[in-house]
Amino acid sequence: MHRRISPLILLCGSLLVACTSTPATTTSSATATATATSEATNGTQGTTSGPTSTTPTGPGVTTTVGDSDAGSATMGTATQTATTDATSDTATGGTTDGTTGGTTGAIEPCGNGVVDEGEQCDDGNAVADDACTNLCQLPFCGDGMAQMDEQCDDGNQVADDDCTNTCTLPVCGDGVAQLQLGEQCDDGNDVPDDGCTVLCQLPVCGDGVQQMGEECDAGADNGPGKACLAACKNNVCGDGDKGPGEGCDDGNQIDNDACGNDCALTTCGDGKLNIGEECDDGNKIDTDACTSACTKAKCGDSFIQLPELCDDGAQNSDNAMCTSMCKVNKCGDGLLFEGSEECDDGALNGANKACLFGCTKNVCGDGDKGPGEECDLGIKNSNTGTCHLDCKLDVCGDGKVGPTETCDDGNKIGLDGCSAFCVAEVKCSGKIYQCGNGIDDDKDGKIDLNDPECTSPCDDSESSYQTNLPGQNLDCKSDCYWDANSGAGDDKCEWNLKCDPKNPGASVGCAYDPNYKMCSLMMPPQCLDFCVPLVPNGCDCFGCCQIGKEFYYLNSGPNCSLNNLAACNTCTFFDNCANKCEPAQCELCFGQEIEDLPPECNEMPACDGGVACTDISDCVIGEFCQTGCCTPIQPL
């Protein structure tokens, strides 16, 4: 915080300090001395009307001079009190009543938040660049302190230094030429063609701006043969300089010499056919039959004359925008426009041709089957799709697994793991049966496990639900139907056809016998553990499966199939050893295809407790896809 101490205060303080050894009342001579000193210092008069006293006030000394009027210390009409201690200086002033010597007023320092006499403001802080300076004066431009609304303040009124006398940074256009900034002039406007350019430079011929006194100014383009001469004069006929549009310019007014007064060669355009001229029609029209150069109009002269559609002169070409016949080159004219067309076979352009309608080459991947391509599906070309990336159709033996193939080993030889029809061969107990050989044995368009009559890779009949395996349930005793062998030795499952009141075994000498004694409905745990995991959804352990609303015995005979259910015997479902189908749970039932699932299943089957699948590729080696579930091949 700044403090204001007048010379009078300092002088009085010095005198009073010397008198503080003994508390006593000073004499009127002391008062007179102080008053005289104040008058000498400030050039003002002061009066005293009472006794003067000094009183010690703590660590410093305070001297009070009585006066009947309380006045400003800076004006010399009152005495000052100075106090000095070891750590701070404080200037105070006051008046006494001449009787008691008591203090009745005080001069406060700048920064106390109160506007005292001699202060223009006092905001109580020491911030110099706010609305009140730290000298308690209102800020103004030129006070040497850059305020909030000032860009600068160098404390002077020099306009052409680094801070203008309006406290703004100098810029071109402020009306003051700042020589130190490289300005040659500054007229304070943005008019480019007056006496000072918008870049604060003095105008000169050749600066590209037509100034007063100049006829033209093309900047670097001024000069001989140009529209604007080097002296910023228009290049006109008769000035001796052949400018644009002039055939000549000899600088004289003789009309019958080699250069006429119109700056055209007198031999061409004068209406007379002279030696060296092809024509002369007396005008300068280049688009009529005779050009301004007295040459006959023709394709290639750079002038468009009827019936020309274009004329680029020497640039005319059958491979350019303007052809050699002065016609616009366009797709379908049979001329290749380089840079714009890839090809142009004229009337032969089109779909499935080497050059398409848009004059682009027919290439593999453009979606148009061109010459030499077997197919072209555009972005849908794929080495796993029907049309490969090389626009070749997917075929078995090409080494690429297509959408109808489960394998492709590059040959059409079977029994090597991939059949001649590019369907993976699946072995059962080391053997390959019809339902695993990769061949459409029954010629119904469905191969192996995609054929509904194939119950497993261990099934040797694509045309029938009967497996045709040697000894497979050809007697009255039935074991686990799904293990591809005959006999209960490995599965501990046993059921007799004579026990079924539906009489499925009548055709094989096993008619229903209500008195037959071996008809236990309970299977041992070994049977359940072995056989149930192999049973498709909707079937029991002994080959009785639900297809639609009826239950059919799959081993009814060689003609029993999905398309000939009339040849299948009905049977009684064995609930105690079975795998019931639950379509509501998105389970795929025996005899169904993926498309038969409820819509909410989104063509994805569920498999309770197992791995869901849509084909054998979804299963690990040793398993196959059966009614939407990966099922072990048994025996493997």
C-alpha positions as CSV (number, residue, x, y, z in Angstrom):
1,M,0.0,0.0,0.0
2,H,1.4,3.4,-0.9
3,R,1.7,6.1,1.7
4,R,1.7,9.8,1.2
5,I,4.2,11.7,3.5
6,S,4.7,15.4,2.7
7,P,8.0,17.1,3.3
8,L,6.4,18.9,6.2
9,I,5.7,15.7,8.0
10,L,9.3,14.5,7.5
11,L,10.7,17.7,8.8
12,C,8.4,17.9,11.8
13,G,9.1,14.3,12.6
14,S,12.8,14.9,12.7
15,L,12.4,17.9,15.0
16,L,10.1,16.0,17.3
17,V,12.2,12.9,17.7
18,A,15.0,15.1,19.1
19,C,12.6,16.4,21.8
20,T,11.3,13.1,23.1
21,S,13.9,12.5,25.9
22,T,11.7,14.2,28.4
23,P,8.0,14.7,28.2
24,A,7.4,18.4,28.3
25,T,5.3,21.0,26.7
26,T,7.0,22.7,23.8
27,T,7.3,26.4,23.6
28,S,5.6,28.6,21.1
29,S,9.0,29.1,19.5
30,A,9.0,25.4,18.6
31,T,5.7,25.7,17.1
32,A,6.8,28.7,15.1
33,T,9.8,26.8,13.9
34,A,7.6,23.9,12.7
35,T,5.3,26.3,11.1
36,A,8.0,28.2,9.4
37,T,9.5,25.0,8.1
38,S,6.2,24.0,6.7
39,E,5.9,27.3,5.0
40,A,9.3,27.1,3.6
41,T,8.7,23.6,2.2
42,N,5.2,24.0,0.8
43,G,5.2,27.7,0.0
44,T,2.0,28.1,2.0
45,Q,1.1,29.9,5.2
46,G,0.0,28.4,8.5
47,T,-1.1,29.7,11.9
48,T,-1.2,28.5,15.5
49,S,-3.5,29.6,18.2
50,G,-2.8,27.4,21.2
51,P,-0.1,25.7,23.1
52,T,1.9,23.0,21.4
53,S,2.7,19.7,23.2
54,T,4.6,16.5,22.6
55,T,3.7,13.2,24.1
56,P,5.5,9.9,23.7
57,T,3.2,7.2,22.3
58,G,4.8,3.9,22.6
59,P,7.8,2.7,20.6
60,G,7.7,5.8,18.4
61,V,7.2,9.4,19.1
62,T,4.1,11.4,18.2
63,T,4.3,15.2,17.9
64,T,1.0,17.1,17.9
65,V,0.8,20.8,16.9
66,G,-2.4,22.5,17.8
67,D,-4.4,24.5,15.3
68,S,-7.9,25.7,15.4
69,D,-8.6,24.4,11.9
70,A,-8.2,20.7,10.9
71,G,-6.5,20.8,7.5
72,S,-4.6,18.8,4.9
73,A,-1.0,18.0,5.5
74,T,-0.3,18.7,1.9
75,M,-1.6,22.2,2.0
76,G,0.4,23.5,5.0
77,T,-2.7,24.7,6.9
78,A,-2.3,22.2,9.7
79,T,0.5,20.5,11.5
80,Q,1.5,16.9,11.0
81,T,2.1,14.1,13.4
82,A,4.9,11.6,12.6
83,T,5.4,8.3,14.3
84,T,8.4,6.1,13.8
85,D,9.1,2.7,15.2
86,A,11.4,-0.2,14.4
87,T,9.2,-1.9,11.9
88,S,6.8,0.6,10.2
89,D,6.2,4.3,9.4
90,T,2.8,5.8,9.8
91,A,2.0,9.4,9.0
92,T,-0.9,10.9,10.9
93,G,-2.2,14.5,11.2
94,G,-4.6,16.2,13.6
95,T,-5.5,19.4,15.3
96,T,-5.9,20.2,18.9
97,D,-8.4,22.5,20.6
98,G,-5.6,24.5,22.3
99,T,-6.9,23.4,25.7
100,T,-6.6,19.7,26.2
101,G,-4.2,18.9,23.4
102,G,-6.5,16.0,22.2
103,T,-6.4,14.8,18.6
104,T,-9.6,15.6,16.6
105,G,-8.7,14.4,13.0
106,A,-6.3,12.2,11.1
107,I,-4.9,12.0,7.5
108,E,-5.4,8.4,6.2
109,P,-3.0,6.8,3.7
110,C,-3.9,5.7,0.1
111,G,-5.3,2.2,0.0
112,N,-7.6,2.4,3.1
113,G,-10.7,2.2,0.9
114,V,-11.8,5.8,1.7
115,V,-11.4,8.6,-0.8
116,D,-9.5,11.2,1.2
117,E,-8.6,14.7,0.3
118,G,-6.2,14.8,-2.6
119,E,-7.3,11.3,-3.8
120,Q,-9.5,10.8,-6.9
121,C,-10.4,7.3,-5.8
122,D,-9.5,4.6,-3.2
123,D,-10.5,0.9,-3.9
124,G,-8.5,-0.4,-0.9
125,N,-6.0,-2.5,-2.9
126,A,-2.6,-2.2,-4.5
127,V,-3.6,-3.3,-8.0
128,A,-2.2,-0.8,-10.4
129,D,-4.2,-1.7,-13.5
130,D,-7.7,-1.8,-12.2
131,A,-10.2,1.1,-12.1
132,C,-8.2,2.9,-9.4
133,T,-4.4,3.0,-9.5
134,N,-2.3,2.3,-6.4
135,L,-1.7,6.1,-6.2
136,C,-5.4,6.5,-5.6
137,Q,-5.8,8.3,-9.0
138,L,-8.3,7.5,-11.8
139,P,-6.5,5.7,-14.6
140,F,-6.0,7.5,-17.9
141,C,-4.2,6.9,-21.2
142,G,-0.6,8.2,-20.7
143,D,-0.3,7.4,-17.0
144,G,2.3,4.7,-17.8
145,M,0.1,1.8,-16.6
146,A,-1.7,-0.5,-19.2
147,Q,-5.3,-0.7,-17.9
148,M,-7.8,-3.4,-18.8
149,D,-9.2,-1.5,-21.8
150,E,-5.7,-0.4,-23.0
151,Q,-3.4,-2.5,-25.2
152,C,-0.4,-0.6,-23.9
153,D,0.6,2.6,-22.0
154,D,4.1,4.0,-22.3
155,G,3.4,7.2,-20.4
156,N,4.0,9.6,-23.2
157,Q,2.1,11.3,-26.0
158,V,4.4,10.2,-28.8
159,A,2.1,8.7,-31.5
160,D,4.6,7.0,-33.6
161,D,6.5,4.9,-31.1
162,D,5.6,1.3,-30.0
163,C,2.5,2.6,-28.2
164,T,0.3,5.2,-29.7
165,N,-1.1,8.2,-27.8
166,T,-4.4,6.4,-27.7
167,C,-2.8,3.5,-25.8
168,T,-3.2,1.0,-28.6
169,L,-0.5,-1.1,-30.3
170,P,0.5,0.4,-33.7
171,V,-1.1,-1.3,-36.7
172,C,-1.2,-0.5,-40.4
173,G,-4.3,1.6,-40.9
174,D,-4.3,3.5,-37.6
175,G,-3.4,6.7,-39.4
176,V,0.1,7.0,-37.9
177,A,3.1,6.0,-40.0
178,Q,5.2,3.7,-37.9
179,L,8.6,3.9,-39.5
180,Q,10.1,1.5,-37.1
181,L,7.6,-1.1,-38.2
182,G,8.5,-0.6,-41.8
183,E,5.5,1.6,-42.7
184,Q,6.2,4.2,-45.3
185,C,2.8,5.9,-44.8
186,D,-0.5,5.4,-43.0
187,D,-3.6,7.3,-44.2
188,G,-5.9,5.4,-41.8
189,N,-8.1,3.8,-44.5
190,D,-8.3,0.7,-46.6
191,V,-8.5,2.3,-50.0
192,P,-5.8,0.6,-52.1
193,D,-5.5,3.2,-54.9
194,D,-5.0,6.4,-53.0
195,G,-1.6,7.9,-51.9
196,C,-1.0,5.1,-49.4
197,T,-1.6,1.4,-50.0
198,V,-3.5,-0.9,-47.6
199,L,0.0,-2.3,-46.7
200,C,1.1,1.2,-45.6
201,Q,3.5,1.5,-48.4
202,L,3.9,4.4,-50.8
203,P,2.4,3.5,-54.2
204,V,4.8,2.7,-57.0
205,C,4.3,1.6,-60.5
206,G,4.5,-2.1,-60.6
207,D,2.9,-2.8,-57.3
208,G,-0.2,-4.3,-59.0
209,V,-2.6,-1.6,-57.9
210,Q,-3.7,1.2,-60.3
211,Q,-2.9,4.4,-58.4
212,M,-3.8,8.0,-59.2
213,G,-1.8,9.1,-62.3
214,E,-1.4,5.5,-63.6
215,E,-3.4,4.2,-66.5
216,C,-2.9,0.6,-65.5
217,D,-0.7,-1.6,-63.2
218,A,-0.5,-5.4,-63.7
219,G,2.4,-5.8,-61.3
220,A,4.9,-8.3,-62.5
221,D,3.0,-8.6,-65.8
222,N,3.9,-5.0,-66.8
223,G,6.3,-4.8,-69.7
224,P,6.9,-4.8,-73.4
225,G,4.3,-6.7,-75.4
226,K,1.9,-6.7,-72.4
227,A,-1.4,-4.9,-71.9
228,C,0.3,-2.6,-69.4
229,L,3.7,-1.2,-70.1
230,A,6.5,-0.9,-67.6
231,A,5.7,2.8,-67.0
232,C,2.1,1.8,-66.0
233,K,0.7,3.1,-69.3
234,N,-1.8,1.3,-71.4
235,N,-0.3,-0.5,-74.3
236,V,-2.2,1.3,-77.1
237,C,-1.9,1.3,-80.9
238,G,0.7,3.8,-82.0
239,D,2.9,3.7,-78.9
240,G,5.6,1.7,-80.8
241,D,5.1,-1.4,-78.7
242,K,3.2,-4.4,-80.2
243,G,0.7,-5.2,-77.5
244,P,-1.9,-7.9,-77.1
245,G,-4.3,-7.9,-80.1
246,E,-2.0,-5.8,-82.2
247,G,-0.6,-7.2,-85.5
248,C,2.1,-4.5,-85.4
249,D,2.9,-1.1,-83.9
250,D,5.5,1.1,-85.7
251,G,4.6,4.1,-83.6
252,N,3.7,6.4,-86.5
253,Q,0.5,7.7,-88.1
254,I,1.3,6.6,-91.6
255,D,-1.5,4.4,-92.6
256,N,-0.1,3.1,-95.8
257,D,3.1,1.6,-94.6
258,A,3.6,-2.0,-93.5
259,C,1.7,-1.3,-90.3
260,G,-1.6,0.6,-90.5
261,N,-2.8,3.1,-88.1
262,D,-5.0,0.5,-86.6
263,C,-1.9,-1.5,-85.8
264,A,-2.9,-4.3,-88.2
265,L,-0.6,-5.4,-91.0
266,T,-1.9,-3.6,-93.9
267,T,-1.7,-6.7,-96.1
268,C,-4.2,-8.7,-94.1
269,G,-7.6,-7.4,-93.2
270,D,-7.6,-4.6,-95.7
271,G,-10.1,-6.4,-97.9
272,K,-7.6,-7.2,-100.6
273,L,-6.1,-10.6,-101.3
274,N,-2.4,-10.1,-101.3
275,I,0.5,-12.5,-101.7
276,G,0.7,-14.9,-98.8
277,E,-3.0,-14.5,-97.9
278,E,-5.5,-17.3,-98.3
279,C,-8.3,-14.8,-97.9
280,D,-9.1,-11.3,-96.8
281,D,-12.6,-10.3,-95.9
282,G,-11.7,-7.0,-94.4
283,N,-12.7,-8.0,-90.8
284,K,-11.1,-9.5,-87.7
285,I,-13.8,-12.1,-87.1
286,D,-12.1,-15.4,-86.5
287,T,-15.3,-17.4,-86.5
288,D,-16.3,-16.7,-90.1
289,A,-14.9,-18.2,-93.3
290,C,-11.7,-16.1,-93.2
291,T,-9.7,-15.6,-90.0
292,S,-8.1,-12.4,-88.8
293,A,-4.8,-13.8,-90.0
294,C,-6.2,-14.0,-93.5
295,T,-6.3,-17.8,-93.5
296,K,-9.2,-19.9,-94.5
297,A,-11.2,-21.3,-91.6
298,K,-10.4,-25.0,-90.9
299,C,-10.4,-27.5,-88.2
300,G,-7.3,-27.1,-86.2
301,D,-7.0,-23.3,-86.4
302,S,-8.1,-22.9,-82.8
303,F,-11.3,-21.1,-83.8
304,I,-14.7,-22.7,-83.7
305,Q,-16.4,-22.2,-87.0
306,L,-19.6,-24.0,-88.0
307,P,-20.1,-26.9,-88.2
308,E,-17.3,-27.4,-85.7
309,L,-18.2,-28.2,-82.1
310,C,-14.8,-27.5,-80.7
311,D,-11.3,-26.5,-81.9
312,D,-8.2,-26.8,-79.6
313,G,-5.8,-26.2,-82.5
314,A,-2.7,-28.2,-82.2
315,Q,-4.2,-30.0,-79.2
316,N,-6.9,-31.6,-81.3
317,S,-6.6,-35.4,-81.1
318,D,-8.8,-38.5,-81.3
319,N,-7.5,-39.2,-77.8
320,A,-8.3,-35.7,-76.4
321,M,-11.4,-33.7,-75.6
322,C,-11.6,-32.3,-79.1
323,T,-11.1,-34.8,-81.8
324,S,-9.1,-34.3,-85.0
325,M,-12.5,-33.7,-86.7
326,C,-13.3,-30.9,-84.3
327,K,-16.0,-32.9,-82.5
328,V,-16.4,-33.4,-78.8
329,N,-14.9,-36.7,-77.7
330,K,-17.6,-38.7,-76.0
331,C,-18.2,-42.2,-74.8
332,G,-19.5,-44.4,-77.6
333,D,-17.9,-42.6,-80.5
334,G,-15.2,-45.4,-80.8
335,L,-12.4,-42.9,-79.9
336,L,-10.5,-43.4,-76.7
337,F,-10.4,-40.2,-74.7
338,E,-7.2,-40.7,-72.6
339,G,-7.6,-39.8,-69.0
340,S,-11.3,-39.9,-69.2
341,E,-12.2,-43.3,-70.8
342,E,-10.7,-46.7,-70.1
343,C,-12.0,-48.0,-73.4
344,D,-14.4,-47.1,-76.2
345,D,-15.5,-49.8,-78.7
346,G,-18.3,-47.6,-80.0
347,A,-21.4,-49.6,-80.8
348,L,-19.9,-52.7,-79.2
349,N,-19.9,-51.1,-75.8
350,G,-22.3,-52.7,-73.4
351,A,-23.1,-55.3,-70.8
352,N,-21.1,-58.5,-70.9
353,K,-18.8,-56.8,-73.4
354,A,-15.1,-56.0,-73.1
355,C,-16.0,-52.3,-72.8
356,L,-19.0,-51.3,-70.7
357,F,-21.5,-48.6,-71.5
358,G,-19.6,-46.1,-69.4
359,C,-16.4,-46.7,-71.3
360,T,-14.9,-48.6,-68.5
361,K,-13.1,-51.9,-69.0
362,N,-15.1,-55.0,-68.0
363,V,-12.9,-56.5,-65.2
364,C,-13.4,-59.3,-62.7
365,G,-15.2,-57.9,-59.7
366,D,-17.3,-55.2,-61.4
367,G,-20.4,-57.3,-61.2
368,D,-20.7,-57.7,-65.0
369,K,-19.8,-61.1,-66.5
370,G,-17.4,-60.1,-69.2
371,P,-15.5,-62.0,-71.9
372,G,-13.4,-64.7,-70.4
373,E,-15.3,-64.7,-67.1
374,E,-17.4,-67.6,-65.9
375,C,-19.2,-65.4,-63.4
376,D,-19.0,-62.0,-61.7
377,L,-20.9,-61.2,-58.5
378,G,-19.0,-58.0,-57.8
379,I,-18.3,-57.5,-54.1
380,K,-19.9,-60.9,-53.4
381,N,-17.1,-62.7,-55.2
382,S,-15.4,-65.0,-52.7
383,N,-13.2,-68.1,-52.8
384,T,-15.7,-69.7,-50.4
385,G,-18.7,-68.6,-52.6
386,T,-20.2,-69.7,-55.8
387,C,-18.1,-67.2,-57.8
388,H,-14.5,-67.0,-56.8
389,L,-12.3,-63.9,-56.7
390,D,-10.9,-64.8,-60.1
391,C,-14.4,-64.9,-61.5
392,K,-14.4,-68.7,-61.9
393,L,-17.3,-70.8,-60.8
394,D,-16.8,-72.9,-57.7
395,V,-16.4,-76.5,-58.8
396,C,-15.4,-79.6,-56.9
397,G,-11.7,-80.3,-57.2
398,D,-10.6,-76.6,-57.5
399,G,-9.0,-76.7,-54.1
400,K,-11.4,-74.1,-52.7
401,V,-14.3,-75.1,-50.4
402,G,-17.4,-73.6,-51.8
403,P,-20.9,-73.1,-50.3
404,T,-22.1,-76.6,-51.3
405,E,-18.9,-78.3,-50.3
406,T,-17.6,-79.5,-47.0
407,C,-14.1,-80.2,-48.3
408,D,-12.1,-79.7,-51.5
409,D,-8.7,-81.3,-51.7
410,G,-8.1,-80.4,-55.3
411,N,-9.0,-83.7,-56.8
412,K,-12.1,-85.7,-57.5
413,I,-10.9,-89.0,-56.0
414,G,-12.9,-90.6,-53.2
415,L,-11.8,-92.6,-50.1
416,D,-9.1,-90.0,-49.3
417,G,-11.1,-88.1,-46.7
418,C,-12.8,-85.9,-49.3
419,S,-15.2,-87.6,-51.7
420,A,-15.3,-87.1,-55.5
421,F,-18.3,-84.7,-54.7
422,C,-16.3,-82.6,-52.3
423,V,-18.2,-83.9,-49.2
424,A,-16.1,-84.9,-46.2
425,E,-16.0,-88.6,-45.7
426,V,-16.9,-89.7,-42.2
427,K,-15.8,-93.1,-41.0
428,C,-17.6,-95.3,-38.5
429,S,-15.5,-97.9,-36.7
430,G,-12.9,-97.5,-39.5
431,K,-15.4,-98.1,-42.3
432,I,-17.2,-95.8,-44.7
433,Y,-20.9,-96.4,-45.1
434,Q,-23.4,-94.7,-47.5
435,C,-24.3,-92.0,-44.9
436,G,-20.6,-91.0,-44.6
437,N,-19.1,-91.6,-48.1
438,G,-19.8,-88.1,-49.4
439,I,-21.9,-89.5,-52.3
440,D,-25.6,-88.9,-53.1
441,D,-26.3,-92.6,-53.2
442,D,-30.1,-92.3,-53.6
443,K,-29.9,-89.5,-56.1
444,D,-32.3,-87.3,-54.2
445,G,-30.0,-84.2,-54.2
446,K,-29.0,-84.7,-50.6
447,I,-25.8,-86.2,-49.5
448,D,-25.0,-88.2,-46.3
449,L,-26.2,-86.5,-43.1
450,N,-28.1,-83.9,-45.1
451,D,-30.3,-86.7,-46.2
452,P,-33.1,-87.2,-43.6
453,E,-32.9,-91.0,-43.9
454,C,-29.3,-91.0,-42.7
455,T,-29.5,-91.5,-38.9
456,S,-25.7,-91.4,-38.4
457,P,-22.5,-91.9,-40.4
458,C,-22.9,-95.6,-39.4
459,D,-26.0,-95.9,-41.5
460,D,-25.5,-97.8,-44.8
461,S,-28.7,-96.7,-46.5
462,E,-29.5,-93.2,-47.7
463,S,-32.9,-94.3,-49.1
464,S,-34.4,-95.9,-46.0
465,Y,-34.5,-95.4,-42.3
466,Q,-33.4,-99.0,-42.0
467,T,-29.6,-99.0,-41.5
468,N,-28.9,-102.1,-43.6
469,L,-26.0,-102.9,-41.2
470,P,-25.3,-106.7,-40.9
471,G,-27.5,-108.2,-38.1
472,Q,-29.1,-104.8,-37.2
473,N,-32.2,-105.8,-35.2
474,L,-33.4,-108.5,-37.6
475,D,-34.8,-110.6,-34.8
476,C,-37.3,-109.9,-32.1
477,K,-34.7,-108.7,-29.6
478,S,-33.8,-105.0,-29.9
479,D,-30.8,-103.4,-28.3
480,C,-29.7,-99.7,-28.5
481,Y,-30.7,-98.8,-32.1
482,W,-28.2,-96.0,-32.3
483,D,-24.9,-97.8,-31.7
484,A,-24.6,-99.3,-35.2
485,N,-24.3,-102.9,-34.0
486,S,-26.5,-105.7,-33.0
487,G,-26.6,-107.2,-29.6
488,A,-26.9,-105.9,-26.0
489,G,-23.4,-106.8,-25.0
490,D,-21.9,-103.3,-25.1
491,D,-25.0,-101.3,-24.2
492,K,-27.0,-103.6,-21.8
493,C,-30.2,-102.4,-23.4
494,E,-32.8,-105.1,-24.4
495,W,-36.4,-104.8,-25.6
496,N,-38.6,-107.4,-27.4
497,L,-40.8,-106.4,-30.3
498,K,-43.4,-108.9,-29.0
499,C,-44.0,-106.6,-26.0
500,D,-45.2,-103.6,-28.2
501,P,-49.0,-103.6,-28.6
502,K,-48.6,-101.4,-31.7
503,N,-47.1,-104.6,-33.3
504,P,-44.2,-103.1,-35.2
505,G,-42.5,-106.6,-35.5
506,A,-45.3,-108.4,-37.3
507,S,-43.5,-108.3,-40.6
508,V,-40.4,-110.0,-39.2
509,G,-42.2,-112.8,-37.2
510,C,-42.3,-110.8,-33.9
511,A,-46.0,-110.1,-33.6
512,Y,-47.3,-108.6,-30.4
513,D,-47.8,-111.2,-27.7
514,P,-49.8,-109.9,-24.7
515,N,-48.6,-113.0,-22.7
516,Y,-45.0,-112.6,-23.4
517,K,-43.1,-112.5,-20.0
518,M,-39.9,-110.6,-20.9
519,C,-41.4,-107.1,-21.2
520,S,-39.7,-105.1,-18.4
521,L,-40.2,-101.4,-18.8
522,M,-37.1,-100.6,-16.7
523,M,-33.7,-100.4,-18.3
524,P,-30.5,-100.8,-16.3
525,P,-28.4,-97.7,-15.6
526,Q,-25.7,-99.0,-17.9
527,C,-28.2,-98.9,-20.8
528,L,-29.4,-95.4,-20.0
529,D,-25.8,-94.0,-19.6
530,F,-24.7,-95.6,-22.9
531,C,-27.7,-95.2,-25.2
532,V,-29.6,-92.0,-24.2
533,P,-26.8,-89.6,-25.2
534,L,-26.9,-91.2,-28.7
535,V,-30.7,-90.9,-29.2
536,P,-32.0,-88.1,-31.5
537,N,-34.6,-85.6,-30.3
538,G,-38.1,-87.3,-30.5
539,C,-36.8,-90.9,-30.5
540,D,-36.4,-93.7,-27.9
541,C,-33.5,-96.1,-27.4
542,F,-35.0,-98.8,-29.7
543,G,-35.7,-96.9,-32.9
544,C,-39.2,-95.6,-32.3
545,C,-39.4,-92.0,-33.4
546,Q,-42.1,-89.3,-33.5
547,I,-42.5,-87.8,-37.0
548,G,-45.3,-85.4,-37.0
549,K,-48.0,-86.7,-34.7
550,E,-47.3,-90.4,-35.1
551,F,-44.6,-92.7,-33.8
552,Y,-42.8,-94.9,-36.4
553,Y,-40.5,-97.9,-36.1
554,L,-37.4,-97.0,-38.2
555,N,-36.4,-100.6,-38.8
556,S,-39.7,-101.5,-40.3
557,G,-38.2,-102.4,-43.7
558,P,-36.2,-101.1,-46.7
559,N,-39.0,-98.9,-48.0
560,C,-39.6,-97.0,-44.7
561,S,-38.5,-93.4,-45.3
562,L,-39.5,-89.8,-44.7
563,N,-41.2,-89.7,-48.0
564,N,-42.9,-93.1,-47.6
565,L,-44.1,-93.2,-44.0
566,A,-46.9,-95.6,-45.1
567,A,-44.2,-98.3,-45.4
568,C,-43.2,-97.7,-41.7
569,N,-44.8,-99.6,-38.9
570,T,-46.1,-97.6,-35.9
571,C,-44.7,-98.3,-32.5
572,T,-45.2,-97.5,-28.8
573,F,-42.8,-94.8,-27.5
574,F,-40.5,-96.2,-24.7
575,D,-40.6,-93.3,-22.3
576,N,-38.1,-94.8,-19.8
577,C,-35.3,-94.8,-22.3
578,A,-35.8,-91.9,-24.7
579,N,-35.0,-88.3,-25.7
580,K,-38.3,-86.4,-26.0
581,C,-38.3,-83.4,-28.4
582,E,-39.3,-79.9,-27.1
583,P,-39.9,-77.6,-30.2
584,A,-40.9,-74.7,-27.9
585,Q,-37.3,-74.9,-26.6
586,C,-36.0,-74.6,-30.2
587,E,-35.1,-78.3,-30.3
588,L,-35.0,-79.8,-33.8
589,C,-37.1,-82.9,-33.9
590,F,-36.3,-86.1,-35.8
591,G,-37.4,-85.7,-39.5
592,Q,-37.3,-81.9,-39.4
593,E,-35.0,-79.4,-41.0
594,I,-33.7,-76.1,-39.7
595,E,-36.5,-74.2,-41.5
596,D,-39.1,-76.1,-39.5
597,L,-38.0,-74.4,-36.2
598,P,-40.3,-71.7,-34.7
599,P,-39.6,-68.2,-36.0
600,E,-38.3,-67.0,-32.7
601,C,-35.5,-69.5,-32.9
602,N,-33.9,-67.6,-35.8
603,E,-33.0,-70.9,-37.5
604,M,-30.6,-71.8,-34.7
605,P,-31.4,-75.0,-32.9
606,A,-30.9,-75.5,-29.1
607,C,-29.3,-78.5,-27.6
608,D,-30.1,-79.2,-23.9
609,G,-26.8,-80.0,-22.2
610,G,-24.8,-80.3,-25.4
611,V,-23.3,-78.4,-28.3
612,A,-25.8,-77.0,-30.9
613,C,-25.0,-77.4,-34.5
614,T,-26.4,-76.9,-38.0
615,D,-24.0,-79.3,-39.8
616,I,-21.1,-81.5,-39.0
617,S,-18.6,-78.6,-39.4
618,D,-19.9,-77.2,-36.1
619,C,-18.8,-80.4,-34.3
620,V,-15.4,-81.7,-33.2
621,I,-13.8,-84.7,-34.9
622,G,-15.5,-87.9,-33.7
623,E,-19.0,-86.3,-33.6
624,F,-21.7,-85.6,-36.2
625,C,-24.7,-83.2,-36.2
626,Q,-27.9,-85.0,-35.4
627,T,-31.2,-83.1,-34.8
628,G,-29.2,-79.9,-34.0
629,C,-26.9,-81.6,-31.5
630,C,-23.3,-82.7,-31.8
631,T,-23.5,-86.4,-31.1
632,P,-20.7,-89.0,-30.7
633,I,-20.1,-91.4,-33.6
634,Q,-20.7,-94.9,-32.0
635,P,-18.7,-96.9,-32.6
636,L,-16.0,-94.5,-33.6
